[in-house]
Amino acid sequence: MPIFEYQCKNCKKEFERLVFAGDEGKILCPECKSADISKKMSATSFMGASIGTCAADSPKQFS
């Protein structure tokens, strides 16, 4: 159940929704109640296994 970011094409309001399977077509803008929305790309869509590793795990270099 991922959280998606959306933007209303009517009033330009940006909002997030927790989307359950089959609910994609039922999402309305919370501001103007329009169903004319678009899904936005978010940084979480691109995160891989290498992102978010702790800096303490990196090789230590001393001068």
Predicted model as a PDB file, atoms N, CA, C, CB and O in Angstrom, pLDDT in the B-factor column:
MODEL        1                                                                  
ATOM      1  N   MET A   1       0.841  -1.182   0.000  1.00 64.00           N  
ATOM      2  CA  MET A   1       0.000   0.000   0.000  1.00 64.00           C  
ATOM      3  C   MET A   1       0.890   1.250   0.000  1.00 64.00           C  
ATOM      4  CB  MET A   1      -0.959  -0.005   1.226  1.00 64.00           C  
ATOM      5  O   MET A   1       1.166   1.831   1.050  1.00 64.00           O  
ATOM      6  N   PRO A   2       1.322   1.641  -1.171  1.00 82.00           N  
ATOM      7  CA  PRO A   2       2.222   2.803  -1.245  1.00 82.00           C  
ATOM      8  C   PRO A   2       1.489   4.129  -1.127  1.00 82.00           C  
ATOM      9  CB  PRO A   2       2.993   2.776  -2.544  1.00 82.00           C  
ATOM     10  O   PRO A   2       0.285   4.228  -1.363  1.00 82.00           O  
ATOM     11  N   ILE A   3       2.254   5.138  -0.754  1.00 87.00           N  
ATOM     12  CA  ILE A   3       1.747   6.510  -0.723  1.00 87.00           C  
ATOM     13  C   ILE A   3       2.204   7.175  -2.008  1.00 87.00           C  
ATOM     14  CB  ILE A   3       2.251   7.300   0.549  1.00 87.00           C  
ATOM     15  O   ILE A   3       3.393   7.174  -2.324  1.00 87.00           O  
ATOM     16  N   PHE A   4       1.255   7.746  -2.754  1.00 90.00           N  
ATOM     17  CA  PHE A   4       1.556   8.427  -4.003  1.00 90.00           C  
ATOM     18  C   PHE A   4       1.301   9.916  -3.861  1.00 90.00           C  
ATOM     19  CB  PHE A   4       0.724   7.848  -5.150  1.00 90.00           C  
ATOM     20  O   PHE A   4       0.469  10.346  -3.062  1.00 90.00           O  
ATOM     21  N   GLU A   5       2.031  10.701  -4.651  1.00 93.00           N  
ATOM     22  CA  GLU A   5       1.832  12.144  -4.707  1.00 93.00           C  
ATOM     23  C   GLU A   5       1.036  12.468  -5.968  1.00 93.00           C  
ATOM     24  CB  GLU A   5       3.199  12.909  -4.689  1.00 93.00           C  
ATOM     25  O   GLU A   5       1.291  11.913  -7.037  1.00 93.00           O  
ATOM     26  N   TYR A   6       0.077  13.367  -5.829  1.00 95.00           N  
ATOM     27  CA  TYR A   6      -0.776  13.765  -6.942  1.00 95.00           C  
ATOM     28  C   TYR A   6      -0.848  15.280  -7.041  1.00 95.00           C  
ATOM     29  CB  TYR A   6      -2.183  13.174  -6.785  1.00 95.00           C  
ATOM     30  O   TYR A   6      -0.554  15.996  -6.083  1.00 95.00           O  
ATOM     31  N   GLN A   7      -1.246  15.757  -8.225  1.00 96.00           N  
ATOM     32  CA  GLN A   7      -1.543  17.173  -8.402  1.00 96.00           C  
ATOM     33  C   GLN A   7      -2.841  17.282  -9.197  1.00 96.00           C  
ATOM     34  CB  GLN A   7      -0.365  17.923  -9.124  1.00 96.00           C  
ATOM     35  O   GLN A   7      -3.024  16.614 -10.215  1.00 96.00           O  
ATOM     36  N   CYS A   8      -3.728  18.131  -8.712  1.00 97.00           N  
ATOM     37  CA  CYS A   8      -5.000  18.370  -9.379  1.00 97.00           C  
ATOM     38  C   CYS A   8      -4.752  19.234 -10.616  1.00 97.00           C  
ATOM     39  CB  CYS A   8      -6.019  19.053  -8.414  1.00 97.00           C  
ATOM     40  O   CYS A   8      -4.074  20.258 -10.535  1.00 97.00           O  
ATOM     41  N   LYS A   9      -5.295  18.825 -11.748  1.00 97.00           N  
ATOM     42  CA  LYS A   9      -5.145  19.602 -12.979  1.00 97.00           C  
ATOM     43  C   LYS A   9      -6.087  20.803 -12.988  1.00 97.00           C  
ATOM     44  CB  LYS A   9      -5.407  18.718 -14.205  1.00 97.00           C  
ATOM     45  O   LYS A   9      -5.889  21.742 -13.758  1.00 97.00           O  
ATOM     46  N   ASN A  10      -7.096  20.775 -12.147  1.00 96.00           N  
ATOM     47  CA  ASN A  10      -8.082  21.847 -12.094  1.00 96.00           C  
ATOM     48  C   ASN A  10      -7.613  23.011 -11.211  1.00 96.00           C  
ATOM     49  CB  ASN A  10      -9.411  21.307 -11.580  1.00 96.00           C  
ATOM     50  O   ASN A  10      -7.567  24.149 -11.677  1.00 96.00           O  
ATOM     51  N   CYS A  11      -7.268  22.746  -9.952  1.00 97.00           N  
ATOM     52  CA  CYS A  11      -6.904  23.815  -9.011  1.00 97.00           C  
ATOM     53  C   CYS A  11      -5.414  23.826  -8.652  1.00 97.00           C  
ATOM     54  CB  CYS A  11      -7.720  23.675  -7.745  1.00 97.00           C  
ATOM     55  O   CYS A  11      -4.962  24.707  -7.920  1.00 97.00           O  
ATOM     56  N   LYS A  12      -4.645  22.848  -9.165  1.00 96.00           N  
ATOM     57  CA  LYS A  12      -3.182  22.751  -8.953  1.00 96.00           C  
ATOM     58  C   LYS A  12      -2.774  22.344  -7.543  1.00 96.00           C  
ATOM     59  CB  LYS A  12      -2.543  24.068  -9.270  1.00 96.00           C  
ATOM     60  O   LYS A  12      -1.593  22.419  -7.204  1.00 96.00           O  
ATOM     61  N   LYS A  13      -3.716  21.918  -6.720  1.00 96.00           N  
ATOM     62  CA  LYS A  13      -3.423  21.447  -5.357  1.00 96.00           C  
ATOM     63  C   LYS A  13      -2.572  20.184  -5.425  1.00 96.00           C  
ATOM     64  CB  LYS A  13      -4.739  21.174  -4.564  1.00 96.00           C  
ATOM     65  O   LYS A  13      -2.879  19.273  -6.195  1.00 96.00           O  
ATOM     66  N   GLU A  14      -1.506  20.119  -4.630  1.00 95.00           N  
ATOM     67  CA  GLU A  14      -0.686  18.922  -4.503  1.00 95.00           C  
ATOM     68  C   GLU A  14      -1.081  18.198  -3.218  1.00 95.00           C  
ATOM     69  CB  GLU A  14       0.835  19.277  -4.504  1.00 95.00           C  
ATOM     70  O   GLU A  14      -1.285  18.822  -2.178  1.00 95.00           O  
ATOM     71  N   PHE A  15      -1.186  16.870  -3.306  1.00 95.00           N  
ATOM     72  CA  PHE A  15      -1.584  16.093  -2.137  1.00 95.00           C  
ATOM     73  C   PHE A  15      -1.056  14.671  -2.240  1.00 95.00           C  
ATOM     74  CB  PHE A  15      -3.113  16.085  -1.986  1.00 95.00           C  
ATOM     75  O   PHE A  15      -0.634  14.233  -3.311  1.00 95.00           O  
ATOM     76  N   GLU A  16      -1.081  13.950  -1.119  1.00 93.00           N  
ATOM     77  CA  GLU A  16      -0.625  12.565  -1.035  1.00 93.00           C  
ATOM     78  C   GLU A  16      -1.793  11.674  -0.649  1.00 93.00           C  
ATOM     79  CB  GLU A  16       0.535  12.420  -0.016  1.00 93.00           C  
ATOM     80  O   GLU A  16      -2.713  12.097   0.051  1.00 93.00           O  
ATOM     81  N   ARG A  17      -1.740  10.429  -1.118  1.00 91.00           N  
ATOM     82  CA  ARG A  17      -2.773   9.458  -0.757  1.00 91.00           C  
ATOM     83  C   ARG A  17      -2.155   8.079  -0.568  1.00 91.00           C  
ATOM     84  CB  ARG A  17      -3.878   9.409  -1.834  1.00 91.00           C  
ATOM     85  O   ARG A  17      -1.292   7.665  -1.342  1.00 91.00           O  
ATOM     86  N   LEU A  18      -2.595   7.384   0.445  1.00 90.00           N  
ATOM     87  CA  LEU A  18      -2.285   5.976   0.628  1.00 90.00           C  
ATOM     88  C   LEU A  18      -3.233   5.220  -0.287  1.00 90.00           C  
ATOM     89  CB  LEU A  18      -2.428   5.521   2.142  1.00 90.00           C  
ATOM     90  O   LEU A  18      -4.450   5.311  -0.124  1.00 90.00           O  
ATOM     91  N   VAL A  19      -2.697   4.476  -1.246  1.00 85.00           N  
ATOM     92  CA  VAL A  19      -3.530   3.865  -2.280  1.00 85.00           C  
ATOM     93  C   VAL A  19      -3.589   2.356  -2.086  1.00 85.00           C  
ATOM     94  CB  VAL A  19      -2.993   4.205  -3.683  1.00 85.00           C  
ATOM     95  O   VAL A  19      -2.561   1.679  -2.093  1.00 85.00           O  
ATOM     96  N   PHE A  20      -4.778   1.845  -1.916  1.00 86.00           N  
ATOM     97  CA  PHE A  20      -5.019   0.424  -1.821  1.00 86.00           C  
ATOM     98  C   PHE A  20      -5.282  -0.130  -3.217  1.00 86.00           C  
ATOM     99  CB  PHE A  20      -6.200   0.126  -0.872  1.00 86.00           C  
ATOM    100  O   PHE A  20      -5.676   0.621  -4.108  1.00 86.00           O  
ATOM    101  N   ALA A  21      -5.076  -1.408  -3.421  1.00 83.00           N  
ATOM    102  CA  ALA A  21      -5.312  -2.036  -4.722  1.00 83.00           C  
ATOM    103  C   ALA A  21      -6.750  -1.779  -5.171  1.00 83.00           C  
ATOM    104  CB  ALA A  21      -5.028  -3.560  -4.657  1.00 83.00           C  
ATOM    105  O   ALA A  21      -7.697  -2.035  -4.428  1.00 83.00           O  
ATOM    106  N   GLY A  22      -6.900  -1.276  -6.381  1.00 80.00           N  
ATOM    107  CA  GLY A  22      -8.222  -1.014  -6.932  1.00 80.00           C  
ATOM    108  C   GLY A  22      -8.779   0.364  -6.630  1.00 80.00           C  
ATOM    109  O   GLY A  22      -9.837   0.716  -7.152  1.00 80.00           O  
ATOM    110  N   ASP A  23      -8.102   1.163  -5.801  1.00 79.00           N  
ATOM    111  CA  ASP A  23      -8.607   2.493  -5.428  1.00 79.00           C  
ATOM    112  C   ASP A  23      -8.088   3.614  -6.326  1.00 79.00           C  
ATOM    113  CB  ASP A  23      -8.235   2.795  -3.997  1.00 79.00           C  
ATOM    114  O   ASP A  23      -8.500   4.763  -6.171  1.00 79.00           O  
ATOM    115  N   GLU A  24      -7.197   3.303  -7.253  1.00 76.00           N  
ATOM    116  CA  GLU A  24      -6.554   4.331  -8.073  1.00 76.00           C  
ATOM    117  C   GLU A  24      -7.571   5.232  -8.778  1.00 76.00           C  
ATOM    118  CB  GLU A  24      -5.648   3.677  -9.104  1.00 76.00           C  
ATOM    119  O   GLU A  24      -7.366   6.445  -8.834  1.00 76.00           O  
ATOM    120  N   GLY A  25      -8.637   4.687  -9.305  1.00 80.00           N  
ATOM    121  CA  GLY A  25      -9.621   5.476 -10.039  1.00 80.00           C  
ATOM    122  C   GLY A  25     -10.601   6.240  -9.167  1.00 80.00           C  
ATOM    123  O   GLY A  25     -11.439   6.974  -9.689  1.00 80.00           O  
ATOM    124  N   LYS A  26     -10.518   6.087  -7.856  1.00 89.00           N  
ATOM    125  CA  LYS A  26     -11.470   6.724  -6.941  1.00 89.00           C  
ATOM    126  C   LYS A  26     -10.898   7.953  -6.238  1.00 89.00           C  
ATOM    127  CB  LYS A  26     -11.925   5.727  -5.907  1.00 89.00           C  
ATOM    128  O   LYS A  26     -11.532   8.494  -5.332  1.00 89.00           O  
ATOM    129  N   ILE A  27      -9.719   8.398  -6.640  1.00 92.00           N  
ATOM    130  CA  ILE A  27      -9.049   9.496  -5.937  1.00 92.00           C  
ATOM    131  C   ILE A  27      -9.554  10.833  -6.452  1.00 92.00           C  
ATOM    132  CB  ILE A  27      -7.517   9.402  -6.105  1.00 92.00           C  
ATOM    133  O   ILE A  27      -9.579  11.077  -7.658  1.00 92.00           O  
ATOM    134  N   LEU A  28      -9.956  11.696  -5.530  1.00 94.00           N  
ATOM    135  CA  LEU A  28     -10.434  13.040  -5.853  1.00 94.00           C  
ATOM    136  C   LEU A  28      -9.560  14.074  -5.170  1.00 94.00           C  
ATOM    137  CB  LEU A  28     -11.908  13.219  -5.432  1.00 94.00           C  
ATOM    138  O   LEU A  28      -8.964  13.804  -4.127  1.00 94.00           O  
ATOM    139  N   CYS A  29      -9.485  15.245  -5.755  1.00 96.00           N  
ATOM    140  CA  CYS A  29      -8.750  16.345  -5.148  1.00 96.00           C  
ATOM    141  C   CYS A  29      -9.440  16.744  -3.842  1.00 96.00           C  
ATOM    142  CB  CYS A  29      -8.655  17.557  -6.122  1.00 96.00           C  
ATOM    143  O   CYS A  29     -10.656  16.932  -3.824  1.00 96.00           O  
ATOM    144  N   PRO A  30      -8.687  16.874  -2.757  1.00 95.00           N  
ATOM    145  CA  PRO A  30      -9.296  17.248  -1.478  1.00 95.00           C  
ATOM    146  C   PRO A  30      -9.776  18.701  -1.449  1.00 95.00           C  
ATOM    147  CB  PRO A  30      -8.305  17.024  -0.356  1.00 95.00           C  
ATOM    148  O   PRO A  30     -10.594  19.067  -0.605  1.00 95.00           O  
ATOM    149  N   GLU A  31      -9.273  19.526  -2.364  1.00 97.00           N  
ATOM    150  CA  GLU A  31      -9.628  20.942  -2.399  1.00 97.00           C  
ATOM    151  C   GLU A  31     -10.902  21.201  -3.204  1.00 97.00           C  
ATOM    152  CB  GLU A  31      -8.481  21.747  -2.982  1.00 97.00           C  
ATOM    153  O   GLU A  31     -11.844  21.812  -2.700  1.00 97.00           O  
ATOM    154  N   CYS A  32     -10.930  20.732  -4.463  1.00 97.00           N  
ATOM    155  CA  CYS A  32     -12.060  21.054  -5.355  1.00 97.00           C  
ATOM    156  C   CYS A  32     -12.892  19.839  -5.745  1.00 97.00           C  
ATOM    157  CB  CYS A  32     -11.549  21.719  -6.607  1.00 97.00           C  
ATOM    158  O   CYS A  32     -13.881  19.970  -6.465  1.00 97.00           O  
ATOM    159  N   LYS A  33     -12.495  18.651  -5.273  1.00 96.00           N  
ATOM    160  CA  LYS A  33     -13.205  17.385  -5.513  1.00 96.00           C  
ATOM    161  C   LYS A  33     -13.162  16.930  -6.968  1.00 96.00           C  
ATOM    162  CB  LYS A  33     -14.640  17.520  -5.083  1.00 96.00           C  
ATOM    163  O   LYS A  33     -13.966  16.087  -7.367  1.00 96.00           O  
ATOM    164  N   SER A  34     -12.252  17.463  -7.763  1.00 96.00           N  
ATOM    165  CA  SER A  34     -12.099  17.067  -9.156  1.00 96.00           C  
ATOM    166  C   SER A  34     -11.421  15.697  -9.238  1.00 96.00           C  
ATOM    167  CB  SER A  34     -11.287  18.125  -9.938  1.00 96.00           C  
ATOM    168  O   SER A  34     -10.574  15.370  -8.408  1.00 96.00           O  
ATOM    169  N   ALA A  35     -11.795  14.908 -10.232  1.00 94.00           N  
ATOM    170  CA  ALA A  35     -11.147  13.628 -10.485  1.00 94.00           C  
ATOM    171  C   ALA A  35     -10.050  13.775 -11.537  1.00 94.00           C  
ATOM    172  CB  ALA A  35     -12.177  12.586 -10.932  1.00 94.00           C  
ATOM    173  O   ALA A  35      -9.384  12.797 -11.876  1.00 94.00           O  
ATOM    174  N   ASP A  36      -9.859  14.978 -12.052  1.00 95.00           N  
ATOM    175  CA  ASP A  36      -8.847  15.254 -13.069  1.00 95.00           C  
ATOM    176  C   ASP A  36      -7.513  15.528 -12.383  1.00 95.00           C  
ATOM    177  CB  ASP A  36      -9.265  16.458 -13.965  1.00 95.00           C  
ATOM    178  O   ASP A  36      -7.127  16.679 -12.180  1.00 95.00           O  
ATOM    179  N   ILE A  37      -6.820  14.452 -12.031  1.00 95.00           N  
ATOM    180  CA  ILE A  37      -5.561  14.552 -11.292  1.00 95.00           C  
ATOM    181  C   ILE A  37      -4.459  13.820 -12.046  1.00 95.00           C  
ATOM    182  CB  ILE A  37      -5.712  13.976  -9.864  1.00 95.00           C  
ATOM    183  O   ILE A  37      -4.729  12.984 -12.909  1.00 95.00           O  
ATOM    184  N   SER A  38      -3.227  14.141 -11.711  1.00 94.00           N  
ATOM    185  CA  SER A  38      -2.098  13.416 -12.288  1.00 94.00           C  
ATOM    186  C   SER A  38      -1.166  12.966 -11.170  1.00 94.00           C  
ATOM    187  CB  SER A  38      -1.336  14.295 -13.318  1.00 94.00           C  
ATOM    188  O   SER A  38      -0.992  13.660 -10.169  1.00 94.00           O  
ATOM    189  N   LYS A  39      -0.575  11.800 -11.361  1.00 92.00           N  
ATOM    190  CA  LYS A  39       0.376  11.265 -10.386  1.00 92.00           C  
ATOM    191  C   LYS A  39       1.727  11.923 -10.639  1.00 92.00           C  
ATOM    192  CB  LYS A  39       0.481   9.699 -10.481  1.00 92.00           C  
ATOM    193  O   LYS A  39       2.171  12.036 -11.782  1.00 92.00           O  
ATOM    194  N   LYS A  40       2.373  12.353  -9.561  1.00 90.00           N  
ATOM    195  CA  LYS A  40       3.679  13.000  -9.669  1.00 90.00           C  
ATOM    196  C   LYS A  40       4.782  11.980  -9.416  1.00 90.00           C  
ATOM    197  CB  LYS A  40       3.795  14.181  -8.676  1.00 90.00           C  
ATOM    198  O   LYS A  40       4.579  10.992  -8.710  1.00 90.00           O  
ATOM    199  N   MET A  41       5.935  12.226  -9.992  1.00 80.00           N  
ATOM    200  CA  MET A  41       7.108  11.421  -9.684  1.00 80.00           C  
ATOM    201  C   MET A  41       7.667  11.909  -8.355  1.00 80.00           C  
ATOM    202  CB  MET A  41       8.183  11.508 -10.824  1.00 80.00           C  
ATOM    203  O   MET A  41       7.711  13.112  -8.098  1.00 80.00           O  
ATOM    204  N   SER A  42       8.087  10.990  -7.525  1.00 71.00           N  
ATOM    205  CA  SER A  42       8.675  11.382  -6.254  1.00 71.00           C  
ATOM    206  C   SER A  42      10.024  10.707  -6.082  1.00 71.00           C  
ATOM    207  CB  SER A  42       7.741  11.030  -5.085  1.00 71.00           C  
ATOM    208  O   SER A  42      10.312   9.705  -6.737  1.00 71.00           O  
ATOM    209  N   ALA A  43      10.836  11.247  -5.217  1.00 65.00           N  
ATOM    210  CA  ALA A  43      12.176  10.710  -4.990  1.00 65.00           C  
ATOM    211  C   ALA A  43      12.130   9.274  -4.498  1.00 65.00           C  
ATOM    212  CB  ALA A  43      12.927  11.571  -3.990  1.00 65.00           C  
ATOM    213  O   ALA A  43      13.043   8.497  -4.778  1.00 65.00           O  
ATOM    214  N   THR A  44      11.093   8.909  -3.776  1.00 56.00           N  
ATOM    215  CA  THR A  44      11.006   7.552  -3.253  1.00 56.00           C  
ATOM    216  C   THR A  44      10.841   6.524  -4.357  1.00 56.00           C  
ATOM    217  CB  THR A  44       9.859   7.443  -2.280  1.00 56.00           C  
ATOM    218  O   THR A  44      11.119   5.344  -4.139  1.00 56.00           O  
ATOM    219  N   SER A  45      10.398   6.935  -5.529  1.00 49.00           N  
ATOM    220  CA  SER A  45      10.248   6.015  -6.642  1.00 49.00           C  
ATOM    221  C   SER A  45      11.589   5.533  -7.166  1.00 49.00           C  
ATOM    222  CB  SER A  45       9.470   6.668  -7.753  1.00 49.00           C  
ATOM    223  O   SER A  45      11.658   4.494  -7.823  1.00 49.00           O  
ATOM    224  N   PHE A  46      12.657   6.271  -6.885  1.00 49.00           N  
ATOM    225  CA  PHE A  46      13.955   5.961  -7.449  1.00 49.00           C  
ATOM    226  C   PHE A  46      14.952   5.415  -6.439  1.00 49.00           C  
ATOM    227  CB  PHE A  46      14.515   7.172  -8.082  1.00 49.00           C  
ATOM    228  O   PHE A  46      16.092   5.128  -6.806  1.00 49.00           O  
ATOM    229  N   MET A  47      14.569   5.267  -5.210  1.00 51.00           N  
ATOM    230  CA  MET A  47      15.512   4.808  -4.189  1.00 51.00           C  
ATOM    231  C   MET A  47      15.863   3.343  -4.405  1.00 51.00           C  
ATOM    232  CB  MET A  47      14.928   5.013  -2.782  1.00 51.00           C  
ATOM    233  O   MET A  47      14.998   2.499  -4.641  1.00 51.00           O  
ATOM    234  N   GLY A  48      17.145   3.073  -4.318  1.00 54.00           N  
ATOM    235  CA  GLY A  48      17.625   1.707  -4.455  1.00 54.00           C  
ATOM    236  C   GLY A  48      18.304   1.253  -3.189  1.00 54.00           C  
ATOM    237  O   GLY A  48      18.267   1.943  -2.170  1.00 54.00           O  
ATOM    238  N   ALA A  49      18.924   0.091  -3.254  1.00 54.00           N  
ATOM    239  CA  ALA A  49      19.563  -0.475  -2.070  1.00 54.00           C  
ATOM    240  C   ALA A  49      20.759   0.349  -1.609  1.00 54.00           C  
ATOM    241  CB  ALA A  49      20.001  -1.896  -2.348  1.00 54.00           C  
ATOM    242  O   ALA A  49      21.091   0.342  -0.423  1.00 54.00           O  
ATOM    243  N   SER A  50      21.412   1.064  -2.533  1.00 54.00           N  
ATOM    244  CA  SER A  50      22.614   1.798  -2.151  1.00 54.00           C  
ATOM    245  C   SER A  50      22.306   3.129  -1.480  1.00 54.00           C  
ATOM    246  CB  SER A  50      23.470   2.035  -3.361  1.00 54.00           C  
ATOM    247  O   SER A  50      23.172   3.687  -0.805  1.00 54.00           O  
ATOM    248  N   ILE A  51      21.123   3.638  -1.644  1.00 51.00           N  
ATOM    249  CA  ILE A  51      20.757   4.909  -1.032  1.00 51.00           C  
ATOM    250  C   ILE A  51      20.329   4.663   0.411  1.00 51.00           C  
ATOM    251  CB  ILE A  51      19.623   5.608  -1.834  1.00 51.00           C  
ATOM    252  O   ILE A  51      19.611   3.707   0.702  1.00 51.00           O  
ATOM    253  N   GLY A  52      20.767   5.515   1.287  1.00 53.00           N  
ATOM    254  CA  GLY A  52      20.355   5.403   2.675  1.00 53.00           C  
ATOM    255  C   GLY A  52      21.318   4.626   3.541  1.00 53.00           C  
ATOM    256  O   GLY A  52      21.024   4.355   4.705  1.00 53.00           O  
ATOM    257  N   THR A  53      22.475   4.261   2.989  1.00 53.00           N  
ATOM    258  CA  THR A  53      23.439   3.562   3.829  1.00 53.00           C  
ATOM    259  C   THR A  53      24.058   4.540   4.814  1.00 53.00           C  
ATOM    260  CB  THR A  53      24.532   2.885   2.972  1.00 53.00           C  
ATOM    261  O   THR A  53      24.179   5.731   4.525  1.00 53.00           O  
ATOM    262  N   CYS A  54      24.428   4.062   5.917  1.00 54.00           N  
ATOM    263  CA  CYS A  54      24.972   4.885   6.983  1.00 54.00           C  
ATOM    264  C   CYS A  54      26.379   5.357   6.639  1.00 54.00           C  
ATOM    265  CB  CYS A  54      24.978   4.114   8.300  1.00 54.00           C  
ATOM    266  O   CYS A  54      27.178   4.592   6.100  1.00 54.00           O  
ATOM    267  N   ALA A  55      26.681   6.607   6.947  1.00 54.00           N  
ATOM    268  CA  ALA A  55      28.013   7.154   6.692  1.00 54.00           C  
ATOM    269  C   ALA A  55      29.075   6.403   7.484  1.00 54.00           C  
ATOM    270  CB  ALA A  55      28.055   8.643   7.040  1.00 54.00           C  
ATOM    271  O   ALA A  55      30.232   6.347   7.067  1.00 54.00           O  
ATOM    272  N   ALA A  56      28.704   5.836   8.603  1.00 56.00           N  
ATOM    273  CA  ALA A  56      29.661   5.082   9.423  1.00 56.00           C  
ATOM    274  C   ALA A  56      30.144   3.817   8.701  1.00 56.00           C  
ATOM    275  CB  ALA A  56      29.022   4.704  10.773  1.00 56.00           C  
ATOM    276  O   ALA A  56      31.193   3.274   9.047  1.00 56.00           O  
ATOM    277  N   ASP A  57      29.393   3.345   7.706  1.00 58.00           N  
ATOM    278  CA  ASP A  57      29.776   2.165   6.959  1.00 58.00           C  
ATOM    279  C   ASP A  57      30.765   2.469   5.849  1.00 58.00           C  
ATOM    280  CB  ASP A  57      28.563   1.514   6.387  1.00 58.00           C  
ATOM    281  O   ASP A  57      31.314   1.540   5.256  1.00 58.00           O  
ATOM    282  N   SER A  58      31.011   3.731   5.549  1.00 56.00           N  
ATOM    283  CA  SER A  58      31.923   4.086   4.466  1.00 56.00           C  
ATOM    284  C   SER A  58      33.370   3.874   4.895  1.00 56.00           C  
ATOM    285  CB  SER A  58      31.704   5.545   4.032  1.00 56.00           C  
ATOM    286  O   SER A  58      33.687   3.922   6.084  1.00 56.00           O  
ATOM    287  N   PRO A  59      34.257   3.635   3.907  1.00 60.00           N  
ATOM    288  CA  PRO A  59      35.679   3.423   4.257  1.00 60.00           C  
ATOM    289  C   PRO A  59      36.254   4.652   4.947  1.00 60.00           C  
ATOM    290  CB  PRO A  59      36.511   3.093   2.994  1.00 60.00           C  
ATOM    291  O   PRO A  59      35.954   5.781   4.560  1.00 60.00           O  
ATOM    292  N   LYS A  60      37.062   4.441   5.946  1.00 59.00           N  
ATOM    293  CA  LYS A  60      37.663   5.546   6.681  1.00 59.00           C  
ATOM    294  C   LYS A  60      38.988   5.914   6.026  1.00 59.00           C  
ATOM    295  CB  LYS A  60      37.868   5.178   8.178  1.00 59.00           C  
ATOM    296  O   LYS A  60      39.810   5.051   5.717  1.00 59.00           O  
ATOM    297  N   GLN A  61      39.175   7.209   5.822  1.00 60.00           N  
ATOM    298  CA  GLN A  61      40.423   7.695   5.225  1.00 60.00           C  
ATOM    299  C   GLN A  61      41.031   8.714   6.187  1.00 60.00           C  
ATOM    300  CB  GLN A  61      40.176   8.329   3.797  1.00 60.00           C  
ATOM    301  O   GLN A  61      40.357   9.633   6.653  1.00 60.00           O  
ATOM    302  N   PHE A  62      42.297   8.533   6.465  1.00 59.00           N  
ATOM    303  CA  PHE A  62      43.005   9.446   7.347  1.00 59.00           C  
ATOM    304  C   PHE A  62      44.140  10.084   6.587  1.00 59.00           C  
ATOM    305  CB  PHE A  62      43.526   8.724   8.601  1.00 59.00           C  
ATOM    306  O   PHE A  62      44.749   9.439   5.733  1.00 59.00           O  
ATOM    307  N   SER A  63      44.444  11.354   6.881  1.00 53.00           N  
ATOM    308  CA  SER A  63      45.573  11.995   6.203  1.00 53.00           C  
ATOM    309  C   SER A  63      46.806  12.010   7.051  1.00 53.00           C  
ATOM    310  CB  SER A  63      45.225  13.395   5.812  1.00 53.00           C  
ATOM    311  O   SER A  63      47.844  12.516   6.622  1.00 53.00           O  
TER     312      SER A  63                                                      
ENDMDL                                                                          
END                                                                             
